[in-house]
Amino acid sequence: MTILSRRRLAVAVVSATALLATACSGSGDKEQQASSNELTVMAPLFGTAPDPSGELQQAVEKLVGKKLKITWVPNAEYGDKTNVTLASDSIPDLMVVNEKGPSFVKAAEAGAFWDLTGKLDKYPNLKPADEQTAKNTTVNGKTYGIYRVRPLLRSGIVIRKDWLAKLGLQEPKTVDDLYAVAKAFTERDPDGNGKKDTYGLIIPKWPGFYASASPYDVVETWFGAPNGWGERNGKLVPGFDTPEFLTAERWLRKWVTEGLVNPDFATLDSANWNDPFVQGKGGMIIDVNVRATQLLDLFKEKNPKDFDKVTLVGNLSLPDGKKYSYPFTGYNMVIAVSKQHIRTEEQLDQVLQALDKLESKEGSVLLTNGIEGRNFKADGKYAVPINQDDPKVKAIQNDVDKAFIQLGTRASVGMGAYQLKPNDAASRAMREEFDVLMNEDLKTAVFNPVLGVIAPTSISKGQSLQNIIPDARIKYLSGAITEDQLKAEIKRWYDSGGTQIAKETNELAAKVGG
């Protein structure tokens, strides 16, 4: 971390306090914004940013009755941008944030964001849909945002089905099978061009930290490491302080050393994650299951007559038959409300009413499907794309897929929006497989027992600690450091405040559990 970054983060609490002081002053242009019809927003972006005057944004603004000034941040840069924004004097009204991130918790507990505990029940489209998921999003009992619903288990492996067929390979069921497939994809010319120019697994630069659903976290769980935290000898320990974690890293390092992983795995922008798969450079992606249908669609765009090139498998077993599956939390980040311009309960109510409209059935359709009659038509519970040859309609679809869907908090589980209608046998079969694999893998899911617990030291020192393990993991996998040096970095995490975090986490978990 740079000196500048440390200085910015060091003033996060001071900045938050200053915001509250400004709120009490009752003066300045910023106060006028609180009662205006504009909302500032920051959200992740997975491609081309929408035109602020585009059809979709206009439709969304008309629905909520607010002008939206949205800062779209490329997903690969989102974590860094969040930290810088939280340490600045210009926090947007609404932010998509990792509510467990130290910089956010520090700012929220200093008063920079609204505590929404008990405030959401009167808004039908903001009220938590699932009690357990709502609990998972809490920060030591407080709710600082509206969670963005996701399926409870959606991890899987997307594989080039045509490459499997060409090489006479079966879908992998164990980690050894997966290695064998990756080895074949790298060495046996699966694309048939006579060159050794392919690799087995595609991994991007991961924008999150340890235990953030990265491909690394999934693999570590397969090998028996805890999902974030887990019990060992009667105490809760971080997953990276276990023998299973090291076993998984040795296995992954072997992949990198043998050229089974894309050589730019430490720098590939996650927005371009699909490209090597579709371009025939890499044959597998460990990610959420919906990536499989995204890739099918991309192949179909290239060749509507020959696109059935994708298959999906679930979590893998160890050679001895033991299986540990990687679940999700039931959500992916939250939308938090800043106090910088929204300073009174009345103003908060106005903003929550606008968000309630945004997350209504009509709003969910806009965010998830687009504009009915323009880029899709409704067919029962399904959305059917229309007018896709029109560049203006394509712009609407881009704005949905790459950006506005990130503002949805309820639509992903069918609470309003339409499912995209599979219009071919391959896509129908793939979507049906989602539930089959999810229900099977939930039987062996490894849940994080301390999702709602945030140790005080992880807030005060977490920002300086959270990069230690991910950075060391990448350095170890790339061969820049040895295993002993990786272990030394784990020790450094403990010596720099991790010992206290572990102590506080155990104490807080005992209280919550009691």
C-alpha positions as CSV (number, residue, x, y, z in Angstrom):
1,M,0.0,0.0,0.0
2,T,1.3,3.4,-0.9
3,I,2.0,6.2,1.7
4,L,-0.7,8.2,0.0
5,S,-3.2,5.4,0.4
6,R,-2.3,5.0,4.1
7,R,-2.8,8.7,4.7
8,R,-6.1,8.7,2.9
9,L,-7.3,5.8,4.9
10,A,-6.0,7.2,8.1
11,V,-8.3,10.2,7.8
12,A,-11.4,8.1,7.0
13,V,-12.8,8.6,10.5
14,V,-11.9,12.2,10.6
15,S,-13.6,12.7,7.2
16,A,-16.7,11.0,8.5
17,T,-16.7,13.1,11.6
18,A,-16.3,16.2,9.4
19,L,-19.3,15.1,7.4
20,L,-21.4,15.0,10.5
21,A,-20.2,18.4,11.6
22,T,-21.1,19.8,8.2
23,A,-24.6,18.2,8.5
24,C,-25.1,20.1,11.8
25,S,-24.0,23.4,10.3
26,G,-27.1,23.8,8.1
27,S,-25.2,25.7,5.4
28,G,-23.5,25.2,2.1
29,D,-24.5,24.0,-1.4
30,K,-24.3,20.4,-0.3
31,E,-27.2,20.8,2.0
32,Q,-29.3,21.9,-0.9
33,Q,-28.6,18.6,-2.7
34,A,-30.2,16.7,0.2
35,S,-33.6,18.1,-0.8
36,S,-32.9,18.1,-4.5
37,N,-34.1,15.5,-7.0
38,E,-30.6,14.2,-7.7
39,L,-29.0,11.1,-6.2
40,T,-25.3,10.4,-6.6
41,V,-24.4,6.7,-6.9
42,M,-21.3,4.5,-7.2
43,A,-21.5,1.0,-8.6
44,P,-19.4,-1.6,-10.3
45,L,-19.2,-1.9,-14.1
46,F,-18.5,-5.0,-16.2
47,G,-18.0,-3.5,-19.6
48,T,-18.9,-0.3,-21.4
49,A,-20.4,2.4,-19.2
50,P,-24.0,3.5,-20.0
51,D,-24.7,6.9,-21.5
52,P,-26.2,9.1,-18.8
53,S,-28.8,10.3,-21.3
54,G,-29.5,6.8,-22.6
55,E,-32.9,5.3,-22.8
56,L,-32.5,2.9,-19.8
57,Q,-31.2,5.5,-17.4
58,Q,-34.0,7.9,-18.4
59,A,-36.5,5.1,-17.8
60,V,-35.0,4.4,-14.4
61,E,-35.0,8.0,-13.4
62,K,-38.6,8.5,-14.4
63,L,-39.6,5.5,-12.3
64,V,-37.8,6.6,-9.1
65,G,-38.5,10.3,-9.6
66,K,-34.8,11.2,-9.1
67,K,-32.0,12.3,-11.4
68,L,-29.2,9.8,-11.0
69,K,-25.5,10.8,-11.2
70,I,-23.8,7.5,-11.4
71,T,-20.1,6.8,-11.2
72,W,-19.5,3.4,-12.9
73,V,-16.2,1.9,-11.7
74,P,-14.6,-1.1,-13.6
75,N,-15.0,-4.1,-11.3
76,A,-11.3,-4.9,-11.2
77,E,-10.7,-1.4,-9.7
78,Y,-13.7,-1.3,-7.5
79,G,-12.1,-2.2,-4.2
80,D,-9.3,0.4,-4.5
81,K,-11.8,3.0,-5.7
82,T,-14.1,2.3,-2.7
83,N,-11.2,2.8,-0.3
84,V,-10.2,6.1,-1.8
85,T,-13.8,7.3,-2.0
86,L,-14.5,6.4,1.7
87,A,-11.4,8.4,2.7
88,S,-12.4,11.4,0.7
89,D,-14.8,14.3,1.4
90,S,-17.1,13.3,-1.5
91,I,-19.0,10.2,-0.6
92,P,-21.9,9.5,-3.0
93,D,-25.5,9.2,-1.6
94,L,-25.7,5.5,-2.6
95,M,-22.8,3.1,-2.8
96,V,-22.5,-0.5,-3.6
97,V,-20.1,-1.7,-0.9
98,N,-18.6,-4.7,0.8
99,E,-20.2,-4.0,4.1
100,K,-17.5,-6.1,5.9
101,G,-14.6,-4.1,4.4
102,P,-12.6,-2.4,7.1
103,S,-12.6,1.0,5.4
104,F,-16.4,0.9,5.1
105,V,-17.0,-0.4,8.6
106,K,-14.7,2.3,10.0
107,A,-16.6,5.0,8.1
108,A,-20.1,3.6,9.0
109,E,-19.3,3.3,12.7
110,A,-18.0,6.8,12.6
111,G,-21.4,8.0,11.4
112,A,-20.8,8.4,7.6
113,F,-23.6,6.0,6.7
114,W,-27.1,5.4,8.0
115,D,-27.7,2.5,10.4
116,L,-30.7,0.9,8.7
117,T,-31.4,-1.6,11.5
118,G,-35.2,-1.9,11.8
119,K,-35.8,0.8,9.2
120,L,-36.4,-1.3,6.2
121,D,-39.5,-3.3,7.2
122,K,-42.0,-0.6,6.1
123,Y,-40.6,-0.7,2.6
124,P,-42.0,-3.8,0.9
125,N,-39.3,-4.1,-1.7
126,L,-36.4,-3.4,0.7
127,K,-37.5,-5.6,3.6
128,P,-35.2,-8.6,3.9
129,A,-36.5,-11.6,2.0
130,D,-34.6,-14.2,4.0
131,E,-33.8,-14.0,7.7
132,Q,-30.5,-15.9,7.5
133,T,-29.2,-13.8,4.6
134,A,-30.1,-10.6,6.5
135,K,-28.2,-11.9,9.5
136,N,-25.2,-12.7,7.3
137,T,-25.1,-9.0,6.1
138,T,-25.0,-7.5,9.6
139,V,-22.0,-5.9,11.2
140,N,-22.1,-7.0,14.9
141,G,-25.8,-6.7,14.9
142,K,-26.3,-3.6,12.8
143,T,-27.5,-3.3,9.2
144,Y,-25.7,-0.8,7.1
145,G,-27.2,-1.6,3.7
146,I,-29.8,-3.3,1.5
147,Y,-28.3,-6.6,0.4
148,R,-28.2,-7.7,-3.2
149,V,-29.8,-11.2,-3.3
150,R,-27.8,-14.0,-4.9
151,P,-28.4,-17.8,-4.9
152,L,-27.0,-19.5,-1.8
153,L,-24.8,-21.8,-3.9
154,R,-23.7,-21.1,-7.5
155,S,-20.1,-22.1,-7.7
156,G,-19.1,-24.3,-10.5
157,I,-16.6,-25.0,-13.3
158,V,-17.4,-23.9,-16.9
159,I,-15.6,-26.1,-19.5
160,R,-15.2,-26.1,-23.2
161,K,-17.4,-29.1,-24.0
162,D,-16.1,-29.3,-27.6
163,W,-12.5,-29.7,-26.3
164,L,-13.6,-32.5,-24.0
165,A,-15.2,-34.3,-26.9
166,K,-12.2,-33.8,-29.2
167,L,-9.8,-35.2,-26.7
168,G,-12.1,-38.0,-25.6
169,L,-12.3,-36.7,-22.0
170,Q,-15.1,-37.0,-19.4
171,E,-16.3,-34.2,-17.2
172,P,-14.2,-34.0,-14.1
173,K,-15.6,-35.2,-10.8
174,T,-12.5,-35.0,-8.6
175,V,-9.6,-32.5,-8.3
176,D,-7.3,-35.1,-9.9
177,D,-9.7,-35.3,-12.9
178,L,-9.6,-31.5,-13.2
179,Y,-5.9,-31.5,-13.3
180,A,-5.9,-34.2,-16.0
181,V,-8.3,-32.1,-18.1
182,A,-6.2,-29.0,-17.7
183,K,-3.1,-30.9,-18.7
184,A,-4.8,-32.3,-21.8
185,F,-6.2,-28.8,-22.7
186,T,-2.7,-27.4,-22.5
187,E,-0.6,-30.1,-24.2
188,R,-2.9,-32.0,-26.6
189,D,-3.9,-29.3,-29.1
190,P,-7.7,-29.2,-28.3
191,D,-8.3,-26.5,-30.9
192,G,-6.6,-28.6,-33.6
193,N,-4.4,-25.8,-35.0
194,G,-1.2,-27.8,-34.7
195,K,0.2,-25.4,-32.1
196,K,0.8,-25.6,-28.4
197,D,-1.0,-22.3,-27.7
198,T,-3.8,-23.2,-25.2
199,Y,-4.0,-23.6,-21.4
200,G,-6.4,-25.3,-19.1
201,L,-7.7,-22.7,-16.6
202,I,-8.5,-19.0,-17.0
203,I,-8.1,-16.8,-13.8
204,P,-8.4,-13.0,-13.7
205,K,-6.9,-10.4,-11.4
206,W,-9.3,-10.8,-8.5
207,P,-10.7,-7.4,-7.2
208,G,-11.7,-8.8,-3.8
209,F,-9.7,-10.0,-0.8
210,Y,-9.3,-13.3,0.9
211,A,-12.6,-15.3,1.2
212,S,-14.3,-13.2,-1.5
213,A,-15.5,-16.1,-3.7
214,S,-12.4,-16.0,-5.9
215,P,-11.4,-19.2,-7.9
216,Y,-8.6,-19.6,-5.3
217,D,-11.1,-19.6,-2.4
218,V,-13.3,-22.2,-4.2
219,V,-10.3,-24.5,-4.7
220,E,-9.1,-24.1,-1.1
221,T,-12.5,-25.2,0.1
222,W,-12.4,-28.3,-2.1
223,F,-9.2,-29.3,-0.3
224,G,-10.9,-28.9,3.1
225,A,-9.8,-25.4,4.1
226,P,-12.5,-23.4,6.0
227,N,-14.6,-20.9,4.1
228,G,-13.2,-17.7,5.5
229,W,-13.1,-19.0,9.1
230,G,-13.6,-22.4,10.6
231,E,-13.2,-24.4,13.8
232,R,-9.9,-26.1,14.5
233,N,-9.2,-27.7,17.9
234,G,-12.1,-25.9,19.5
235,K,-11.2,-22.4,18.2
236,L,-12.1,-20.4,15.2
237,V,-9.1,-19.8,12.9
238,P,-8.8,-18.1,9.5
239,G,-8.9,-20.5,6.7
240,F,-5.4,-19.6,5.5
241,D,-3.9,-20.8,8.7
242,T,-4.7,-24.5,8.0
243,P,-2.7,-27.3,6.4
244,E,-5.5,-27.7,3.8
245,F,-4.9,-24.1,2.6
246,L,-1.2,-24.8,2.0
247,T,-2.1,-28.1,0.2
248,A,-4.4,-26.2,-2.2
249,E,-1.7,-23.6,-2.9
250,R,0.9,-26.2,-3.7
251,W,-1.6,-27.8,-6.1
252,L,-2.4,-24.5,-7.8
253,R,1.3,-23.5,-8.0
254,K,1.9,-26.7,-9.8
255,W,-0.7,-25.6,-12.4
256,V,1.0,-22.2,-12.8
257,T,4.5,-23.8,-13.1
258,E,3.3,-26.2,-15.8
259,G,1.6,-23.5,-17.8
260,L,-1.9,-24.8,-17.2
261,V,-3.1,-21.3,-16.2
262,N,-3.2,-18.2,-18.3
263,P,0.2,-16.4,-17.8
264,D,-1.5,-13.1,-17.1
265,F,-3.6,-14.5,-14.2
266,A,-2.3,-11.7,-11.9
267,T,-3.3,-8.9,-14.2
268,L,-6.2,-10.0,-16.5
269,D,-9.1,-7.6,-16.1
270,S,-12.1,-9.5,-14.8
271,A,-14.2,-7.6,-17.3
272,N,-12.4,-9.6,-20.0
273,W,-12.6,-13.0,-18.2
274,N,-14.7,-14.5,-21.0
275,D,-12.5,-13.5,-23.9
276,P,-9.8,-16.3,-23.7
277,F,-12.5,-18.9,-23.4
278,V,-14.4,-17.7,-26.4
279,Q,-11.2,-17.0,-28.4
280,G,-10.0,-20.6,-27.9
281,K,-7.1,-19.8,-25.7
282,G,-8.3,-21.3,-22.4
283,G,-10.7,-24.1,-21.6
284,M,-12.0,-23.7,-18.1
285,I,-13.3,-21.0,-15.7
286,I,-14.1,-21.5,-12.0
287,D,-16.8,-19.0,-11.2
288,V,-20.6,-18.7,-10.7
289,N,-22.8,-20.9,-12.8
290,V,-24.4,-18.1,-14.8
291,R,-21.1,-17.6,-16.6
292,A,-21.9,-20.8,-18.5
293,T,-25.0,-19.2,-20.1
294,Q,-23.1,-16.0,-20.8
295,L,-20.5,-18.0,-22.7
296,L,-23.1,-20.0,-24.6
297,D,-24.6,-16.7,-25.7
298,L,-21.3,-15.4,-26.9
299,F,-20.6,-18.5,-28.9
300,K,-24.1,-18.2,-30.4
301,E,-23.4,-14.7,-31.5
302,K,-20.3,-15.9,-33.3
303,N,-22.0,-18.9,-35.0
304,P,-25.7,-19.5,-34.4
305,K,-25.4,-22.9,-36.1
306,D,-22.5,-24.2,-34.0
307,F,-22.4,-22.9,-30.5
308,D,-23.1,-25.8,-28.1
309,K,-19.5,-25.7,-26.8
310,V,-20.0,-25.2,-23.0
311,T,-20.7,-27.5,-20.2
312,L,-21.0,-26.9,-16.4
313,V,-19.9,-29.1,-13.5
314,G,-20.3,-28.6,-9.8
315,N,-17.9,-28.6,-6.9
316,L,-15.3,-31.4,-7.0
317,S,-14.4,-34.2,-4.6
318,L,-11.0,-35.1,-3.3
319,P,-9.5,-38.4,-4.5
320,D,-10.7,-40.2,-1.3
321,G,-14.3,-39.2,-2.1
322,K,-14.6,-36.4,0.5
323,K,-16.4,-33.4,-0.9
324,Y,-16.4,-29.8,0.4
325,S,-18.5,-27.4,-1.7
326,Y,-18.1,-23.6,-1.8
327,P,-21.4,-21.8,-0.9
328,F,-22.2,-18.2,-1.1
329,T,-23.6,-15.9,1.5
330,G,-27.0,-15.4,-0.2
331,Y,-26.0,-11.9,-1.3
332,N,-23.3,-10.0,-2.9
333,M,-22.4,-6.7,-1.3
334,V,-25.0,-4.1,-0.2
335,I,-26.3,-0.7,-1.2
336,A,-25.5,1.7,1.6
337,V,-26.9,5.2,2.2
338,S,-24.4,8.0,2.9
339,K,-25.1,10.8,5.4
340,Q,-23.1,13.4,3.6
341,H,-26.2,14.9,1.8
342,I,-29.0,12.7,3.3
343,R,-29.0,14.2,6.8
344,T,-32.4,13.8,8.3
345,E,-34.8,10.9,8.8
346,E,-37.2,12.6,6.4
347,Q,-34.6,12.8,3.7
348,L,-33.7,9.2,4.4
349,D,-37.3,8.2,4.0
350,Q,-37.4,10.0,0.6
351,V,-34.3,8.1,-0.6
352,L,-35.6,4.7,0.7
353,Q,-39.0,5.4,-1.0
354,A,-37.0,5.9,-4.3
355,L,-35.1,2.7,-3.7
356,D,-38.3,0.9,-2.9
357,K,-39.6,1.9,-6.3
358,L,-36.3,0.9,-7.9
359,E,-36.6,-2.6,-6.4
360,S,-40.3,-3.0,-7.2
361,K,-41.4,-5.4,-9.9
362,E,-41.3,-2.6,-12.5
363,G,-37.9,-1.5,-11.3
364,S,-36.5,-5.0,-11.2
365,V,-37.6,-5.5,-14.8
366,L,-35.7,-2.3,-15.9
367,L,-32.6,-3.3,-14.0
368,T,-32.5,-6.9,-15.0
369,N,-34.3,-7.1,-18.4
370,G,-34.5,-3.6,-19.8
371,I,-37.4,-1.8,-21.5
372,E,-40.3,-4.0,-22.4
373,G,-41.2,-3.5,-26.1
374,R,-37.7,-2.1,-26.9
375,N,-35.1,-4.8,-26.1
376,F,-37.4,-7.6,-24.9
377,K,-40.9,-8.8,-24.8
378,A,-42.6,-10.7,-21.9
379,D,-43.6,-14.3,-22.5
380,G,-45.1,-15.7,-19.3
381,K,-42.3,-15.7,-16.7
382,Y,-39.7,-15.2,-19.4
383,A,-38.1,-12.3,-21.2
384,V,-37.5,-12.8,-25.0
385,P,-34.9,-10.5,-26.6
386,I,-36.2,-8.4,-29.6
387,N,-34.8,-5.8,-32.0
388,Q,-31.3,-7.0,-31.3
389,D,-30.0,-5.7,-34.6
390,D,-30.8,-2.1,-33.7
391,P,-27.7,-0.4,-32.3
392,K,-29.9,1.7,-29.9
393,V,-31.5,-1.5,-28.6
394,K,-28.1,-3.1,-28.2
395,A,-27.1,-0.1,-26.1
396,I,-30.1,-0.8,-23.8
397,Q,-29.1,-4.4,-23.4
398,N,-25.5,-3.4,-22.7
399,D,-26.6,-1.0,-20.0
400,V,-28.6,-3.8,-18.4
401,D,-26.0,-6.5,-18.6
402,K,-22.9,-4.5,-17.8
403,A,-24.1,-1.9,-15.4
404,F,-27.7,-1.4,-14.1
405,I,-28.2,-5.0,-13.0
406,Q,-25.7,-4.1,-10.3
407,L,-28.2,-1.8,-8.7
408,G,-30.8,-4.6,-8.3
409,T,-31.2,-6.1,-4.8
410,R,-34.1,-8.6,-5.3
411,A,-34.4,-9.5,-9.0
412,S,-31.9,-12.3,-9.1
413,V,-34.2,-14.7,-7.4
414,G,-37.2,-14.0,-9.5
415,M,-38.7,-11.5,-7.1
416,G,-40.1,-9.4,-10.0
417,A,-37.9,-9.7,-13.0
418,Y,-38.3,-12.1,-15.9
419,Q,-35.9,-15.0,-16.6
420,L,-34.3,-14.9,-19.9
421,K,-36.1,-17.4,-22.0
422,P,-33.7,-20.1,-23.3
423,N,-34.5,-20.3,-27.0
424,D,-32.4,-23.4,-27.8
425,A,-31.9,-26.9,-26.3
426,A,-28.4,-26.2,-25.1
427,S,-29.4,-23.1,-23.1
428,R,-32.5,-24.8,-21.6
429,A,-30.4,-27.8,-20.5
430,M,-27.8,-25.5,-19.0
431,R,-30.3,-23.5,-16.9
432,E,-32.0,-26.7,-15.6
433,E,-28.5,-27.9,-14.5
434,F,-28.1,-24.9,-12.2
435,D,-30.6,-26.1,-9.7
436,V,-29.5,-29.7,-10.0
437,L,-25.9,-28.9,-9.2
438,M,-26.9,-26.3,-6.5
439,N,-29.1,-28.8,-4.6
440,E,-26.5,-31.5,-4.8
441,D,-23.6,-29.3,-3.6
442,L,-25.6,-27.7,-0.8
443,K,-25.4,-31.1,0.9
444,T,-21.6,-30.7,1.3
445,A,-21.5,-26.9,1.6
446,V,-18.9,-25.4,4.0
447,F,-20.4,-22.2,5.5
448,N,-18.6,-19.4,7.2
449,P,-19.6,-19.4,10.8
450,V,-18.8,-15.8,11.5
451,L,-20.2,-13.8,8.6
452,G,-22.0,-11.3,10.9
453,V,-19.0,-10.8,13.2
454,I,-16.5,-8.0,12.7
455,A,-13.6,-7.8,15.2
456,P,-12.8,-4.3,16.3
457,T,-9.1,-4.8,15.4
458,S,-10.1,-5.8,11.9
459,I,-11.7,-2.4,11.6
460,S,-8.8,-0.4,13.0
461,K,-6.1,-2.5,11.4
462,G,-7.9,-4.5,8.8
463,Q,-7.1,-2.2,5.9
464,S,-3.4,-2.7,6.4
465,L,-3.9,-6.5,6.9
466,Q,-6.4,-7.4,4.2
467,N,-3.8,-7.4,1.4
468,I,-1.2,-9.5,3.1
469,I,-2.7,-12.9,2.4
470,P,-4.0,-12.3,-1.2
471,D,-0.7,-10.6,-2.2
472,A,1.3,-13.4,-0.7
473,R,-0.9,-16.0,-2.4
474,I,-0.3,-14.5,-5.8
475,K,3.4,-14.2,-5.2
476,Y,3.6,-17.8,-4.1
477,L,1.6,-19.1,-7.0
478,S,3.7,-17.1,-9.5
479,G,6.9,-18.4,-8.0
480,A,8.1,-15.0,-6.6
481,I,8.2,-16.4,-3.0
482,T,8.7,-19.8,-1.4
483,E,6.3,-21.7,0.8
484,D,8.4,-20.7,3.8
485,Q,8.0,-17.1,2.8
486,L,4.3,-17.7,2.4
487,K,4.1,-19.0,5.9
488,A,6.1,-16.0,7.1
489,E,3.5,-13.7,5.6
490,I,0.8,-15.6,7.4
491,K,2.8,-15.1,10.6
492,R,3.2,-11.4,9.7
493,W,-0.6,-11.2,9.5
494,Y,-0.9,-12.5,13.0
495,D,2.0,-10.3,14.3
496,S,0.5,-7.2,12.7
497,G,-2.9,-7.5,14.5
498,G,-4.3,-10.9,13.4
499,T,-3.7,-12.4,16.8
500,Q,-6.0,-9.9,18.3
501,I,-8.5,-10.3,15.5
502,A,-8.7,-14.0,16.1
503,K,-9.2,-13.5,19.8
504,E,-11.9,-10.9,19.3
505,T,-13.6,-13.0,16.6
506,N,-13.8,-16.0,18.9
507,E,-15.2,-13.8,21.7
508,L,-17.8,-12.1,19.5
509,A,-18.8,-15.4,17.9
510,A,-19.4,-16.9,21.3
511,K,-21.6,-14.0,22.3
512,V,-23.6,-14.2,19.1
513,G,-23.9,-17.9,19.3
514,G,-25.0,-17.6,22.9
